[in-house]
Amino acid sequence: MKLKKYIKNPRLVSNCEYIRFDKREMEIDVISKTKHDEIAILQIKLAKMAYQLLQISINNFSRECIELRYRTLFRERNLLTLRNTVRLKNLYEAFELKFPKGFLEKYECSLDINDNYNWLRIITRNVNRHVHPFRHLLMIYFLNHDIESFFLVTPDQGPYGLGPWPCLNKASIHYKQNVVNELRIKRDYYSKNPVGEFSCSCGYVYVRKGTDKTIDDKYRKSSVKEYGGIWRTQVRNLHKEGLSAKKIAELLGESPNTVKKYLLNGKKTKVNVSETQEILIEKYRMELLEMMKQFPNYNRTDLLTEFRKVYRFLSKYDKEWFNANVPAKRKMVQVQSVDWNKRDEEYYEKIKKLYDELLVLDKPVRITRSIIGKKLNIFRGIQKDRVSKIPNTEKLLNKITESVQEFQIRRCKKIIDLLLSDGKPIYISQVFIKGGTRWEHFKEIRPELENYINSKQLNYNPS
């Protein structure tokens, strides 16, 4: 808000005289009723943050500690690589969207991604260089914190904290004790999330995908890469004691199939697989014959549906006997001609009803022929090589199906409506972050979304 001039006739007072403000001349009521725009609201927030900062002793923090807190918040937003370097391009794009147009230039904080000495690059990558405190306030505001909440953030200790880490081998005497000193971090090819590989001295190597967000996450494992000699020895010992594979699996926290695999590979507990297979064949033959006697009208499809395990085993390992005893394959029956007018009406009503349901989903999905066909189990019937026989359905599909850009716009508009219902100011940066749209695509739909926000705010009536 701009400063207002206090009206006073200079001829009536001395140049050296202290002037007492008169409320009747100051128009305070007019100032208080002035509507704050987006920039004014941001200026007030930054001013409050500056005041909070001045109340903290400079001895309570250091540049290194601030950098580690930044790193924690960057990691939560997937702006940090496994080597703890900031993804500057993504940061620049999100940072510029966070602030109103022209705000950064006004305060001499404009960004240039090609400048190696850009202040945003320095504040995130070079702890030895100084950056003006106001620019730190901008960074803290971008990370959705004020000064008080920012200093409560735990300094970053990496995606899995500092070692040593616990061993998760239930067969070991040091189970859940912090004895693992070897950690190798990779990146998941699809999700881009970190993947930690923890190797214990007992030979047990487990893998954990994603970062540790709670204290209990350090006892979580996604898979086991190597079980080690101690674990395998314990499996064989428990098997000698007469425990079943299922019971051993419960004790060691693994699946029964894993235990069976290691038992079969052990020299002392190796089982003759061929003999076992012959026993199963005889057993399943009797079961299948009993099933066909109990359900004489069942064809092959019915038997497969109801008795899948027996059916598949015998068809694979005892094929000759299987084909000689199960019902013969049915011959193809001539299909009656289709009433296309009736089918057109049925499809039209079903698709119209489904379309209304898809529009009100909490998590929007793109409306395509594929999603409609799969949900209504009419996928083949509405493909482009067949819809010429159902013209009304074809017109409806052409009208309601969405391109990728149309879906992005609808999803972002839904986000705007939800934000508006909360009664909070709407910023285009919020829509970008919540919408999950790539920046190069978001730039194309941004003008339409800004017009939508303006029209909604003009017509919005909180009451």
Rosetta blueprint (number, residue, H / E / L):
1 M L
2 K L
3 L L
4 K L
5 K L
6 Y L
7 I L
8 K L
9 N L
10 P H
11 R H
12 L H
13 V L
14 S L
15 N L
16 C L
17 E L
18 Y L
19 I L
20 R L
21 F L
22 D L
23 K H
24 R H
25 E H
26 M H
27 E L
28 I H
29 D H
30 V H
31 I H
32 S H
33 K L
34 T L
35 K L
36 H L
37 D L
38 E H
39 I H
40 A H
41 I H
42 L H
43 Q H
44 I H
45 K H
46 L H
47 A H
48 K H
49 M H
50 A H
51 Y H
52 Q H
53 L H
54 L H
55 Q L
56 I L
57 S L
58 I H
59 N H
60 N H
61 F L
62 S L
63 R H
64 E H
65 C H
66 I H
67 E H
68 L H
69 R H
70 Y H
71 R H
72 T H
73 L H
74 F H
75 R H
76 E H
77 R L
78 N L
79 L L
80 L E
81 T L
82 L L
83 R L
84 N L
85 T L
86 V E
87 R L
88 L H
89 K H
90 N H
91 L H
92 Y H
93 E H
94 A H
95 F H
96 E H
97 L H
98 K H
99 F L
100 P L
101 K L
102 G L
103 F H
104 L H
105 E H
106 K H
107 Y L
108 E L
109 C L
110 S L
111 L L
112 D L
113 I L
114 N L
115 D L
116 N L
117 Y L
118 N L
119 W H
120 L H
121 R H
122 I H
123 I H
124 T H
125 R H
126 N L
127 V L
128 N L
129 R L
130 H L
131 V L
132 H L
133 P H
134 F H
135 R H
136 H H
137 L H
138 L H
139 M H
140 I H
141 Y H
142 F H
143 L L
144 N L
145 H L
146 D L
147 I H
148 E H
149 S H
150 F H
151 F L
152 L L
153 V L
154 T L
155 P L
156 D L
157 Q L
158 G L
159 P L
160 Y L
161 G L
162 L L
163 G L
164 P L
165 W E
166 P E
167 C E
168 L L
169 N L
170 K L
171 A L
172 S L
173 I L
174 H L
175 Y E
176 K L
177 Q L
178 N E
179 V E
180 V E
181 N L
182 E E
183 L E
184 R E
185 I E
186 K E
187 R E
188 D L
189 Y L
190 Y L
191 S L
192 K L
193 N L
194 P E
195 V E
196 G E
197 E E
198 F E
199 S E
200 C L
201 S L
202 C L
203 G L
204 Y L
205 V E
206 Y E
207 V E
208 R E
209 K E
210 G L
211 T L
212 D L
213 K L
214 T L
215 I H
216 D H
217 D H
218 K H
219 Y H
220 R L
221 K L
222 S L
223 S E
224 V E
225 K E
226 E E
227 Y L
228 G H
229 G H
230 I H
231 W H
232 R H
233 T H
234 Q H
235 V H
236 R H
237 N H
238 L H
239 H H
240 K H
241 E L
242 G L
243 L L
244 S L
245 A H
246 K H
247 K H
248 I H
249 A H
250 E H
251 L H
252 L H
253 G L
254 E L
255 S L
256 P H
257 N H
258 T H
259 V H
260 K H
261 K H
262 Y H
263 L H
264 L H
265 N H
266 G L
267 K L
268 K L
269 T L
270 K L
271 V L
272 N L
273 V H
274 S H
275 E H
276 T H
277 Q H
278 E H
279 I H
280 L H
281 I H
282 E H
283 K H
284 Y H
285 R H
286 M H
287 E H
288 L H
289 L H
290 E H
291 M H
292 M H
293 K H
294 Q H
295 F L
296 P L
297 N L
298 Y L
299 N L
300 R H
301 T H
302 D H
303 L H
304 L H
305 T H
306 E H
307 F L
308 R H
309 K H
310 V H
311 Y H
312 R H
313 F H
314 L H
315 S H
316 K H
317 Y H
318 D L
319 K H
320 E H
321 W H
322 F H
323 N H
324 A H
325 N H
326 V L
327 P L
328 A L
329 K L
330 R L
331 K L
332 M L
333 V L
334 Q L
335 V L
336 Q L
337 S L
338 V L
339 D L
340 W H
341 N H
342 K H
343 R H
344 D H
345 E H
346 E H
347 Y H
348 Y H
349 E H
350 K H
351 I H
352 K H
353 K H
354 L H
355 Y H
356 D H
357 E H
358 L H
359 L H
360 V L
361 L L
362 D L
363 K L
364 P L
365 V L
366 R L
367 I L
368 T L
369 R H
370 S H
371 I H
372 I H
373 G H
374 K H
375 K H
376 L H
377 N L
378 I L
379 F L
380 R H
381 G H
382 I H
383 Q L
384 K L
385 D L
386 R L
387 V H
388 S H
389 K H
390 I L
391 P H
392 N H
393 T H
394 E H
395 K H
396 L H
397 L H
398 N H
399 K H
400 I H
401 T L
402 E L
403 S L
404 V H
405 Q H
406 E H
407 F H
408 Q H
409 I H
410 R H
411 R H
412 C H
413 K H
414 K H
415 I H
416 I H
417 D H
418 L H
419 L H
420 L H
421 S H
422 D L
423 G L
424 K L
425 P L
426 I L
427 Y L
428 I H
429 S H
430 Q H
431 V H
432 F H
433 I H
434 K H
435 G H
436 G L
437 T L
438 R L
439 W H
440 E H
441 H H
442 F H
443 K H
444 E H
445 I H
446 R H
447 P H
448 E H
449 L H
450 E H
451 N H
452 Y H
453 I H
454 N H
455 S H
456 K H
457 Q H
458 L H
459 N H
460 Y L
461 N L
462 P L
463 S L
